[in-house]
Amino acid sequence: MADPRAKGRHGGRRAGSGGGRGAAGGSGRVGGRPAARRPGTAGDVDPARAVAFEVLTAVREQDAYTNLVLPAMLRSRGVAGRDAAFATELVSGTIRRQGTYDAVIAANVDRPLAKVDPDVLDALRLGTHQLLAMRVPSHAAVGTTVDLVRSRVGRGPTGFVNAVLRKVAAHDLDGWVRRVAPDPVADPVGFAAVAHSHPQWVVEELQRALGDDGELEALLAADNAAPKVTLVARPGLASVEELVGAGGTASSMSPYAVELSGGDPGTVPAVAEGRAGVQDEGSQLVALALSRATVDGRDERWLDLCAGPGGKSALLAALAAERGAGLLASERQHHRAVLVRRATAAARTGLLGVVTADGTVPAWRPGTFDRVLVDAPCSGLGALRRRPESRWRRTPQDLRDLVPLQRALLGSALDSVRSGGVVAYATCSPVVAETSEVVRDVVAGRDDVVLEDATPLFDGVPDLRPGAARLPGTVQLWPHRHGTDAMFLALLRRR
Ligand SMILES: C[S@@+](CC[C@H](N)C(=O)[O-])C[C@H]1O[C@@H](n2cnc3c(N)ncnc32)[C@H](O)[C@@H]1O
């Protein structure tokens, strides 16, 4: 996205007018904060960049989530329209691309980045994103970043920032990747990690999940693209035609999906009324797959064991209502159960209720349900497009912590379904340890469960070929193949 203000008040500004040190080094802590700092003052910083800087600070200092803090800050600062779009791209792109940008910045600073003032480093990342990925003219990218640093940190580091960014401006992104990434032949994973800005362990996990078929770079690149906004027309409550009439385009995989080309989805009447919602098409396909599985005999009681915040529950409840069935939505965390209630508020007969309960300790008799969804808590490494900071927060230890919980939840889902009923185990992660390995281990430990082929439940979805490390019959969606989050699904039937 080009800078809407490139020809505006910052566009013609001389880069680095803040003066100060001209070299990217000097003595002492680089970018140290001087007494002249005026916290909270906007100075002559444009509102979009000011918001972007504050969001980066909140993400770094308070572990805030970009997708929560950014819209709230845009609203509270009255930043809208093209400025809001610019700020959104600036924040999300900078955080997603942080791994690449840090390698570029490090190549232009004469000390470890850990010794650069964190506020200054954030500003350098913002400036680098504008220079290498946003088509902001160099003089504007450098000048506005220097202004930002002068306003938010102080005059001291402006010369340093000016010098570093001028060096960054000397090459384009590809040129920098060639200079700072490891050799792609000698170290393909190390190269991919720097070139596509993913932690190395994440690249390794994604590579294993994909298998060895040359798609890694396409997947990593897809993780760095802003996801499209997809709506779901909840059956019986809204129609695809209604959402298309509101400015969307019907999608080809989920019969309920409509892609929005822009604008605030909250202004679409069906969304505001809870008859439709914002939902990734992969999530829609997972809920649909559970509803499409054949079940002989009674088909009245459905369960969503890990329901918060309620997107899949809302679709399942609408589907259940059409068949005279009802869904119980269960969620361990109270505040997320509240979100489930809100998401399912428009559901009529399709909702049996929403309960706050630990799914590993079922509050119902064994065999109560005919269909059960376990959308398990997971690393979320399949949804990196929409959670820019998560790749930098997750660690391999998270996987070790999550797997026992995932196994326990799948076990209790299987206990909760009647003989002949089905359980769908889903994650928004393709990581083998929390997908195929969980399912394989749980199935191996029981003699009352059969793993079924789930691919026929994804009718109309192309390219569901198996992966080398994936259990046969399970389904893995991919951002680069399907344009969805990397949802995984296994279908299990109780004997
Ligand atoms: C991946 S999210 C589910 C997303 C949801 N199905 C949707 O589409 O909106 C996993 C959820 O499981 C919940 N959870 C974690 N541990 C749980 C447990 N022991 N019992 C029930 N829910 C749990 C988390 O709080 C989280 O809300």
The ligand as an SDF file (V2000), in Angstrom:
LIG
                    3D

 27 29  0  0  0  0  0  0  0  0999 V2000
   -9.3870  -23.0300   19.0480 C   0  0  0  0  0  0  0  0  0  0  0  0
  -10.3810  -22.3350   20.2670 S   0  0  0  0  0  0  0  0  0  0  0  0
  -11.9930  -22.7600   19.7090 C   0  0  0  0  0  0  0  0  0  0  0  0
  -12.5170  -21.8460   18.6360 C   0  0  0  0  0  0  0  0  0  0  0  0
  -14.0080  -21.9970   18.4320 C   0  0  0  0  0  0  0  0  0  0  0  0
  -14.3790  -23.3550   18.1180 N   0  0  0  0  0  0  0  0  0  0  0  0
  -14.5450  -21.0720   17.3710 C   0  0  0  0  0  0  0  0  0  0  0  0
  -14.6770  -21.4940   16.2110 O   0  0  0  0  0  0  0  0  0  0  0  0
  -14.8320  -19.9170   17.6730 O   0  0  0  0  0  0  0  0  0  0  0  0
  -10.1710  -23.4080   21.6210 C   0  0  0  0  0  0  0  0  0  0  0  0
  -10.9950  -23.0640   22.8190 C   0  0  0  0  0  0  0  0  0  0  0  0
  -10.8400  -24.1230   23.7720 O   0  0  0  0  0  0  0  0  0  0  0  0
  -10.9380  -23.5740   25.0500 C   0  0  0  0  0  0  0  0  0  0  0  0
  -10.4090  -24.5470   26.0270 N   0  0  0  0  0  0  0  0  0  0  0  0
   -9.1430  -24.6960   26.4640 C   0  0  0  0  0  0  0  0  0  0  0  0
   -9.0840  -25.6990   27.3560 N   0  0  0  0  0  0  0  0  0  0  0  0
  -10.3270  -26.1990   27.4690 C   0  0  0  0  0  0  0  0  0  0  0  0
  -10.9140  -27.2280   28.2530 C   0  0  0  0  0  0  0  0  0  0  0  0
  -10.1840  -27.9600   29.0990 N   0  0  0  0  0  0  0  0  0  0  0  0
  -12.2330  -27.4580   28.1290 N   0  0  0  0  0  0  0  0  0  0  0  0
  -12.9860  -26.7180   27.2730 C   0  0  0  0  0  0  0  0  0  0  0  0
  -12.4880  -25.7200   26.5270 N   0  0  0  0  0  0  0  0  0  0  0  0
  -11.1780  -25.4610   26.6170 C   0  0  0  0  0  0  0  0  0  0  0  0
  -10.1530  -22.2820   24.9420 C   0  0  0  0  0  0  0  0  0  0  0  0
  -10.5080  -21.4040   25.9870 O   0  0  0  0  0  0  0  0  0  0  0  0
  -10.5910  -21.7980   23.5610 C   0  0  0  0  0  0  0  0  0  0  0  0
  -11.6870  -20.9480   23.6840 O   0  0  0  0  0  0  0  0  0  0  0  0
  1  2  1  0
  2  3  1  0
  2 10  1  0
  3  4  1  0
  4  5  1  0
  5  6  1  0
  5  7  1  0
  7  8  2  0
  7  9  1  0
 10 11  1  0
 11 12  1  0
 11 26  1  0
 12 13  1  0
 13 14  1  0
 13 24  1  0
 14 15  1  0
 14 23  1  0
 15 16  2  0
 16 17  1  0
 17 18  1  0
 17 23  2  0
 18 19  1  0
 18 20  2  0
 20 21  1  0
 21 22  2  0
 22 23  1  0
 24 25  1  0
 24 26  1  0
 26 27  1  0
M  CHG  2   2   1   9  -1
M  END
$$$$
